[in-house]
Structures are given as structure tokens and as C-alpha cells.
Amino acid sequence: MTLRRIAHLDMDAFYASVELLRYPQLKGLPVVIGGGRRKIDEDLMLGDTSRALHEIPVSEFPLLRDYTGRGVITTATYAARQFGVGSAMGLMKAAKLCPQAVLLPVDFTQYRHYSQRFKTIITEIAPLMENRGVDEVYIDFTGVPGGQREAGRVLARLIQKAIFEDTGLTCSVGVAPNKLLAKMASEFNKPNGISIVMEEDLQPLVWPLACRKINGIGPKADAKLKSHGIETIGQLAQRDPVWLVQTFGNKTGAWLHEAAWGRDSRAVVTESEPVSMSRETTFDRDLDAVHDRAELGAVFTRLCEQVAADLQRKGYVGRTIGIKLRYADFQIATRDHSLPNYTADPIEIRRAAGLCLKRAPLQKRLRLLGVRVGSLLRAEDAKLLPTETETPHERNALLFPDD
């Protein structure tokens, strides 16, 4: 009988690893990726056109200790993680833990390029791949030649080798009977490791782990489990399913029981339609809608242009335009506006987002601004729909209100 073998492939410190391809002189050093590109970063890359990027002396790179602002870490090299630095941590907080770390800005264009490269390599070897973001995928090994050899290790090793030879990047792979266990397994042997989990490995390998290791159990659910004395997956597995349903609700309780016993019937989905696309940015300082109107307007325009470019590149249009505001007190406000027609035009998106902004409270200072396009449809399908006309009010919407 053919065993079901599902792999989860996770690129190792992906953003940081891509940067080390550009700056190999930083290998082995603590490096943090986060925040936008600053003048100091531009000067570093353009300061001396007679030298290549790999020739820039380490002493010229900006350090984390000199950073001021509100940015957060996107990722860090393993050398930096040893100091307690991690993703989503504020850069200034991280500077106290690892002041000597080199600080590089986020470069999503470069990361998307390498993301596409490694995924192309995977699908040439194992076509059934589910995209789970820029740096991770699920792969169905079950019917692929070599997918059953050594329970999937042979194919995992082949994919690792092919990605490294083409890109110079490493990845970690977990192979298991399903997506739930494969996701856990990919964390067992990082970086550049392969971990195999069979059904009989559930109790010795998985049950001793903390409940948070189950993908889908977040901080709140974990805290609630701990309040009932449940800290490990094994302890969760021993709880009565009826009690779990009574305590966590029908759907969540049943899922917790199944997950603890390593059961997951989800298929690898090779193609999934996005629900929405969005872009957002967190400001280095809180901005005022009146006094900082010019700066906010420029950011607003850029976000609309970026999300429009994302739509056009991926072949989608949308008709529900939304904005997201996070204030200095961390409260969030969202507003949406539906267009009569589907669009991926940055001017149309900005105009509709401006209407949303007019309906949002702007008395408090702003920490974050985001633009989202939802109700997506493939562009070629939208061409078959009739075109409606908009009202004069919509056509004359202010892009960023004066009042």
C-alpha cells in the first residue's frame, strides 16, 4: 500500500539568507533585516560605484545600535537569534539585546525573485505544491518518483540539493503522513535539515512538544489550555473530546482532539484564489493627519500604486477598496468602499481609498496606514462583465481630505 507522504519545506532565515547572497562578507555575523530603506542604506549601495557589493567592508555597514524609529524585525540570521533577537520584535528593543548586529532594510523585490526561483525548482521535481507564502510550501510526495524511498528522505534531499545549486539557499524539510505533522517536522532539524515522521512516531516525537507547536494554536488558545493544566500535545491528547468541545466549542474542540492525535486529512492545494491583496506601512513616528498631510498623502499614493502593481502582476482586479488605520494608542479603524466596476488601476484605487479615508476618524495621530483591495476576480474574467457608470460624487472624491 502506498503511504501518504506530505512534505513541508521552509526556507532557512529566507530574507537574511538572500541578503547574504548579496553581501557574503556578512556570513557568520549577526544580521537583522527590518525597516524601510534609509539614506544610509542608499549611500552604502551607491557610495562607491567602482566596487561591487561584496567588496564593501564590514565596518561600513549600519549597525542596529544606531537605529532610531518604530520599525520591527522581519527576520534575522541564526547568529543574531542566539542573542534573543527574533521576527516581529521592535528594532530598538533588539538593539539592546544585540547592538553589534548589522541592520539591513527589507527588499521585497529581491525576496519575491528568489521565492519564485525555488518554487519553480520544486514543481519541476514534484508538481503537487501548495504555496504558503514567500518562503514555505507544502509538497505531496506520495506519487512522485522517489517520494516513498526512505519515507520521503531521498526526494527531500534531491529538492534541497537542487535549490542550493540553483540559488545558494538552504531549506529545511519535514515529511510526514499529513500537513499538520509535516509542518512540525520541518522545525525539528533546522537549518538545512530533513526530518521524517511516521505514524508510530506520534507519541515519542510529537506528544512531548508544547501545544503551541501545533499550527493553529495561538497565544490565547495556548493560555486557555495552560489554565486547565494542558501544556504538552500529549496532555491535550489525553483529554476527553467531550470536555474539549464543551470548553472550546464544537469546531475548535473537535479540531484540538484531532490535531493532538496527529490527524489531518487536508489535501495539498496546488492553486488557491486570493481573497484580497493589501499593502501597509508602519511609520517611524506617529503622524498627524493635518500637520503631516503631505507625507501621509505621499505614503497613501505609494501604497495604492504598490497594491495595484501586485494585482496587475498576478492578473487580478478587485472592486472592494479598503483602508486600515492604526492609531498611536494601537486602536484600529477600517473602512471599505465598493466600486461599480472591477479595477487594478492605481488612480481608481486611490480615489476609492480616499472616500474611505473621509469616513474614518483622523483626530488621533496615526501609527500605521494600509490599503486593501478585495472581492477579487481574474482580470480575463472581468472583461466579460458589463461596465457600469459611477456617480459624479465618486468621480470627484478627494484623495486625502483637507478636513
C-alpha positions as CSV (number, residue, x, y, z in Angstrom):
1,M,0.0,0.0,0.0
2,T,1.3,3.5,-0.9
3,L,1.8,5.6,2.1
4,R,0.6,9.2,2.1
5,R,3.8,11.4,2.3
6,I,3.4,15.1,2.6
7,A,6.4,17.5,2.9
8,H,6.6,21.0,4.4
9,L,9.6,22.9,3.1
10,D,10.7,26.0,4.9
11,M,13.5,28.2,3.6
12,D,16.1,28.9,6.3
13,A,16.1,32.5,7.5
14,F,15.0,33.3,4.0
15,Y,15.2,37.1,3.8
16,A,18.5,37.2,5.7
17,S,19.9,34.4,3.5
18,V,19.0,36.3,0.3
19,E,20.8,39.3,1.7
20,L,23.9,37.2,2.4
21,L,24.0,36.2,-1.2
22,R,24.3,39.9,-2.0
23,Y,26.7,40.6,0.9
24,P,28.7,37.3,1.5
25,Q,31.1,39.2,3.7
26,L,28.4,39.3,6.4
27,K,28.2,35.4,6.7
28,G,28.6,34.2,10.3
29,L,27.8,37.7,11.7
30,P,24.6,38.7,13.5
31,V,22.4,40.4,10.8
32,V,18.9,41.8,11.3
33,I,16.5,42.6,8.4
34,G,13.9,45.2,9.1
35,G,12.5,48.6,8.4
36,G,12.5,50.6,5.2
37,R,15.4,51.7,3.1
38,R,17.1,54.8,4.6
39,K,19.6,57.3,3.2
40,I,22.4,55.4,5.0
41,D,21.4,52.3,3.0
42,E,21.3,54.1,-0.3
43,D,24.7,55.6,0.4
44,L,26.1,52.2,1.2
45,M,25.0,50.7,-2.1
46,L,25.7,53.8,-4.3
47,G,28.6,55.4,-2.5
48,D,31.4,53.9,-4.5
49,T,30.4,52.7,-7.9
50,S,33.9,51.3,-8.6
51,R,33.4,48.4,-6.2
52,A,30.9,45.5,-6.1
53,L,28.5,45.0,-3.2
54,H,30.5,42.0,-1.9
55,E,33.6,44.3,-1.7
56,I,32.0,46.7,0.8
57,P,34.0,46.5,4.1
58,V,32.0,45.1,7.0
59,S,33.0,48.2,9.0
60,E,30.8,50.4,6.7
61,F,27.5,48.6,7.3
62,P,25.0,50.4,9.6
63,L,24.6,48.8,13.0
64,L,21.5,48.0,14.9
65,R,22.7,50.1,17.9
66,D,22.5,53.3,15.8
67,Y,18.9,52.8,14.7
68,T,16.1,55.1,15.9
69,G,12.5,54.6,14.9
70,R,9.5,52.3,15.1
71,G,10.5,49.6,12.7
72,V,10.3,45.9,13.5
73,I,12.4,42.9,12.6
74,T,11.3,40.9,9.6
75,T,13.9,38.2,10.2
76,A,17.5,37.7,11.5
77,T,20.4,35.4,10.8
78,Y,20.9,32.5,13.2
79,A,23.9,34.3,14.6
80,A,21.6,37.1,15.7
81,R,18.9,34.8,17.0
82,Q,21.3,33.5,19.6
83,F,21.1,36.8,21.4
84,G,17.3,36.5,21.7
85,V,16.5,38.6,18.6
86,G,13.6,37.4,16.6
87,S,11.0,38.4,14.0
88,A,8.3,40.9,14.9
89,M,10.5,42.4,17.7
90,G,10.9,46.1,17.7
91,L,14.3,47.2,16.2
92,M,15.1,49.4,19.2
93,K,14.3,46.6,21.6
94,A,16.5,44.3,19.6
95,A,19.3,46.9,19.7
96,K,19.5,46.4,23.5
97,L,20.0,42.6,23.0
98,C,22.4,42.7,20.1
99,P,23.7,46.2,19.4
100,Q,26.5,44.9,17.3
101,A,24.2,43.4,14.7
102,V,24.3,44.7,11.1
103,L,21.0,46.2,10.1
104,L,19.8,45.8,6.5
105,P,16.5,47.1,5.0
106,V,13.7,44.9,3.7
107,D,13.9,44.3,-0.1
108,F,10.7,42.5,-1.1
109,T,11.5,42.7,-4.8
110,Q,14.6,40.6,-4.3
111,Y,12.8,38.2,-2.0
112,R,10.0,37.6,-4.4
113,H,12.5,36.9,-7.2
114,Y,14.2,34.1,-5.2
115,S,10.9,32.8,-3.9
116,Q,9.7,32.3,-7.5
117,R,13.1,30.6,-8.3
118,F,13.0,28.0,-5.6
119,K,9.3,27.2,-6.2
120,T,9.9,26.7,-9.9
121,I,12.6,24.2,-9.0
122,I,10.3,22.3,-6.6
123,T,7.4,22.0,-9.2
124,E,9.8,20.7,-11.8
125,I,10.6,17.8,-9.4
126,A,7.3,17.4,-7.6
127,P,4.4,19.1,-9.3
128,L,1.8,19.0,-6.5
129,M,2.9,22.0,-4.5
130,E,0.9,24.3,-2.3
131,N,2.2,27.9,-1.9
132,R,2.0,29.0,1.7
133,G,3.9,32.3,1.4
134,V,7.1,33.7,0.2
135,D,9.3,31.2,2.0
136,E,7.3,28.0,2.6
137,V,5.3,25.4,0.7
138,Y,3.6,22.0,1.1
139,I,4.5,19.3,-1.3
140,D,2.7,16.0,-2.0
141,F,5.4,13.3,-2.3
142,T,3.0,10.4,-2.4
143,G,3.0,9.6,-6.1
144,V,6.3,11.3,-7.1
145,P,9.2,9.0,-8.1
146,G,11.4,8.7,-5.0
147,G,8.7,10.1,-2.8
148,Q,8.4,6.8,-0.9
149,R,12.1,5.9,-0.7
150,E,13.3,6.2,2.9
151,A,9.8,7.5,3.7
152,G,10.5,10.6,1.6
153,R,14.0,11.4,2.6
154,V,15.5,10.7,-0.8
155,L,13.2,13.1,-2.6
156,A,13.6,15.8,0.1
157,R,17.4,15.5,-0.2
158,L,17.1,15.9,-4.0
159,I,15.0,19.0,-3.7
160,Q,17.3,20.5,-1.1
161,K,20.3,19.9,-3.4
162,A,18.6,21.4,-6.5
163,I,17.5,24.5,-4.6
164,F,21.0,25.1,-3.2
165,E,22.8,24.5,-6.5
166,D,20.5,27.0,-8.3
167,T,20.2,29.7,-5.6
168,G,22.8,29.1,-3.0
169,L,20.0,29.0,-0.4
170,T,19.3,26.2,2.1
171,C,15.9,24.9,3.4
172,S,14.6,22.5,6.0
173,V,12.1,19.8,5.1
174,G,9.7,17.8,7.2
175,V,8.0,14.7,5.7
176,A,5.0,13.1,7.4
177,P,1.6,11.5,6.8
178,N,-0.1,14.9,6.6
179,K,0.3,18.7,6.6
180,L,-0.1,19.1,10.3
181,L,2.8,16.8,11.2
182,A,4.9,17.9,8.3
183,K,4.8,21.5,9.4
184,M,6.0,20.5,12.9
185,A,8.7,18.2,11.4
186,S,10.3,20.9,9.3
187,E,11.2,22.7,12.6
188,F,12.9,19.6,14.1
189,N,16.3,19.9,12.4
190,K,16.9,23.5,11.3
191,P,18.8,24.8,9.4
192,N,19.3,22.7,6.3
193,G,17.8,19.6,7.8
194,I,15.4,16.8,6.9
195,S,13.1,15.2,9.5
196,I,10.9,12.2,8.8
197,V,7.8,11.5,10.9
198,M,5.8,8.2,10.7
199,E,2.5,7.5,12.3
200,E,4.3,5.4,15.0
201,D,6.4,8.5,15.9
202,L,3.5,10.5,17.2
203,Q,3.9,9.6,20.9
204,P,7.7,9.7,21.2
205,L,8.3,12.7,18.9
206,V,5.2,14.9,19.0
207,W,3.4,14.4,22.3
208,P,6.3,15.8,24.4
209,L,6.1,19.1,22.4
210,A,4.3,22.3,23.7
211,C,0.8,22.8,22.4
212,R,1.9,26.0,20.6
213,K,3.9,23.7,18.2
214,I,0.5,22.8,16.6
215,N,0.0,25.2,13.7
216,G,-3.3,27.0,14.6
217,I,-2.9,27.2,18.3
218,G,-2.1,30.8,19.1
219,P,-1.3,32.6,22.3
220,K,-4.9,32.9,23.5
221,A,-5.7,29.3,23.0
222,D,-2.4,28.2,24.5
223,A,-3.1,30.3,27.6
224,K,-6.5,28.8,28.0
225,L,-5.1,25.3,27.6
226,K,-2.5,26.1,30.3
227,S,-5.1,27.4,32.6
228,H,-6.6,23.9,32.5
229,G,-3.2,22.3,33.1
230,I,-2.6,21.3,29.5
231,E,0.9,22.3,28.4
232,T,2.0,19.5,26.0
233,I,0.4,17.9,23.0
234,G,0.4,14.6,24.8
235,Q,-1.6,16.1,27.7
236,L,-4.1,17.5,25.2
237,A,-4.5,14.1,23.5
238,Q,-5.5,12.5,26.8
239,R,-8.3,15.0,27.4
240,D,-11.9,13.8,26.9
241,P,-13.1,15.0,23.5
242,V,-16.5,15.9,25.0
243,W,-14.8,18.1,27.6
244,L,-12.8,19.8,24.8
245,V,-16.0,20.6,22.9
246,Q,-17.7,21.9,26.0
247,T,-14.7,24.1,26.8
248,F,-13.6,25.3,23.4
249,G,-16.8,25.0,21.3
250,N,-17.8,22.4,18.8
251,K,-15.5,23.2,15.9
252,T,-12.3,24.1,17.9
253,G,-12.7,21.4,20.5
254,A,-13.1,18.7,17.8
255,W,-10.1,20.1,15.9
256,L,-7.9,20.2,19.0
257,H,-8.6,16.5,19.7
258,E,-7.8,15.5,16.1
259,A,-4.7,17.6,16.0
260,A,-3.3,16.2,19.2
261,W,-3.7,12.7,17.7
262,G,-1.9,13.8,14.6
263,R,-4.9,13.5,12.3
264,D,-5.2,15.9,9.3
265,S,-7.0,15.0,6.0
266,R,-6.3,18.3,4.2
267,A,-5.1,17.9,0.7
268,V,-2.2,19.8,-0.9
269,V,-3.9,22.5,-2.9
270,T,-1.9,23.4,-5.9
271,E,-3.9,26.6,-6.7
272,S,-5.9,28.8,-4.4
273,E,-7.5,32.1,-5.4
274,P,-6.5,35.1,-3.2
275,V,-9.4,36.7,-1.3
276,S,-7.7,40.1,-1.2
277,M,-4.4,41.9,-1.7
278,S,-3.1,44.6,0.6
279,R,-0.1,46.9,1.4
280,E,0.5,48.7,4.6
281,T,3.3,50.5,6.4
282,T,4.2,51.4,10.0
283,F,5.6,55.0,10.4
284,D,8.9,55.7,12.2
285,R,6.9,58.3,14.1
286,D,3.2,58.9,14.7
287,L,1.8,61.2,12.0
288,D,-0.9,63.9,12.3
289,A,-3.5,64.0,9.5
290,V,-3.2,67.8,9.3
291,H,0.4,68.7,10.1
292,D,1.8,65.7,8.2
293,R,-0.7,65.7,5.4
294,A,1.9,65.9,2.6
295,E,3.9,63.0,4.0
296,L,0.7,60.9,4.6
297,G,-0.5,61.7,1.1
298,A,2.7,60.5,-0.5
299,V,2.6,57.3,1.5
300,F,-1.0,56.8,0.6
301,T,-0.3,57.2,-3.1
302,R,2.6,54.7,-2.9
303,L,0.5,52.1,-1.1
304,C,-2.2,52.4,-3.7
305,E,0.4,52.1,-6.5
306,Q,2.0,49.1,-4.9
307,V,-1.2,47.1,-4.4
308,A,-2.2,48.0,-8.0
309,A,1.1,46.6,-9.2
310,D,0.5,43.4,-7.2
311,L,-2.9,43.0,-8.8
312,Q,-1.6,43.6,-12.3
313,R,1.4,41.3,-11.9
314,K,-0.8,38.4,-10.6
315,G,-3.6,39.0,-13.1
316,Y,-6.4,40.1,-10.8
317,V,-8.8,43.0,-10.4
318,G,-11.0,44.0,-7.4
319,R,-14.0,46.1,-6.6
320,T,-13.9,46.5,-2.8
321,I,-11.3,49.1,-1.7
322,G,-10.5,49.4,1.9
323,I,-8.2,51.2,4.3
324,K,-6.7,50.3,7.6
325,L,-5.6,52.8,10.2
326,R,-3.8,52.1,13.4
327,Y,-3.6,55.0,15.8
328,A,-0.9,55.9,18.4
329,D,-2.9,54.2,21.1
330,F,-2.9,51.0,18.9
331,Q,-6.7,51.2,18.2
332,I,-7.6,50.1,14.7
333,A,-10.1,51.5,12.3
334,T,-11.1,50.1,8.9
335,R,-13.3,51.5,6.1
336,D,-14.5,49.9,2.8
337,H,-15.9,51.2,-0.4
338,S,-17.4,49.2,-3.3
339,L,-16.8,50.3,-6.8
340,P,-19.3,49.8,-9.7
341,N,-16.6,48.0,-11.7
342,Y,-13.6,45.8,-11.1
343,T,-10.2,47.6,-11.4
344,A,-6.5,47.3,-10.9
345,D,-5.8,50.9,-11.8
346,P,-3.8,52.8,-9.1
347,I,-5.7,56.1,-9.7
348,E,-9.1,54.4,-9.3
349,I,-7.9,52.6,-6.2
350,R,-6.5,55.8,-4.7
351,R,-9.7,57.7,-5.4
352,A,-11.9,55.0,-3.7
353,A,-9.4,54.7,-0.8
354,G,-9.8,58.5,-0.4
355,L,-13.5,58.1,0.0
356,C,-12.8,55.5,2.8
357,L,-10.4,57.9,4.4
358,K,-13.0,60.7,4.5
359,R,-15.2,58.4,6.7
360,A,-12.5,57.5,9.1
361,P,-11.7,59.4,12.4
362,L,-8.5,61.4,11.8
363,Q,-8.3,63.3,15.1
364,K,-5.7,60.9,16.6
365,R,-2.1,60.6,15.4
366,L,-1.5,57.6,13.0
367,R,0.9,54.8,13.6
368,L,0.1,52.7,10.5
369,L,-1.7,53.1,7.2
370,G,-2.8,50.3,4.9
371,V,-4.7,49.9,1.6
372,R,-6.6,46.7,0.6
373,V,-8.4,45.5,-2.5
374,G,-10.9,42.7,-2.1
375,S,-13.7,41.0,-4.0
376,L,-11.0,39.8,-6.4
377,L,-11.7,38.4,-9.9
378,R,-9.3,37.2,-12.5
379,A,-8.7,40.1,-15.0
380,E,-9.7,38.0,-18.0
381,D,-13.0,37.0,-16.4
382,A,-13.8,40.6,-15.5
383,K,-13.6,41.6,-19.2
384,L,-16.7,39.5,-19.8
385,L,-18.8,41.6,-17.3
386,P,-20.8,44.7,-18.3
387,T,-19.4,48.1,-17.4
388,E,-21.4,50.3,-15.1
389,T,-21.0,54.1,-14.7
390,E,-20.0,55.8,-11.5
391,T,-21.7,58.8,-9.8
392,P,-20.3,62.3,-10.1
393,H,-19.7,62.2,-6.3
394,E,-17.4,59.1,-6.7
395,R,-15.6,60.7,-9.6
396,N,-14.7,63.8,-7.7
397,A,-13.6,62.1,-4.4
398,L,-10.8,63.8,-2.5
399,L,-7.6,61.7,-2.5
400,F,-6.6,62.8,1.0
401,P,-9.1,65.1,2.8
402,D,-8.2,68.6,3.9
403,D,-10.6,68.5,6.8
